Amino acid sequence: MKYEIPQNWVNAVNAGNLDAILGCYDEKASLFATFEQMPITSREGIKNYFVGFTSRENAGVEIKEGTQEILDFNGRGYLATGLYDFYYMDGGIQVRHPARYSFMVKVDQQAKIAHHHSSLLPSS
């Protein structure tokens, strides 16, 4: 099994490609988003969230190398967890938000994100 969804999602976010971002998610996916208080449980909500994020200047995300772990569920799906940074420009200064993630990916005919949880790393 290829565990490509996390990197495909990163590539889509970094390109600001809303169709590709949504293409990573299952039709019934849920998102516990980094910058939202309430869970997002509709496709339209996920789209609106990423419209907002990708509209920021030079918005993107970067998985921290060596942090990703994969737990395979007998070829039916997998859980990808790790750390990443969200970033964008604000007033000419790059702002970075370190966060942790989990992607629950179900594998039917195609691999799609069924649930995505992302939260800012607490300050120590």
Helices and strands as residue ranges (DSSP letters): H 5-15, H 18-23, E 25-32, H 43-54, E 60-63, E 69-72, E 77-90, E 93-107, E 111-120
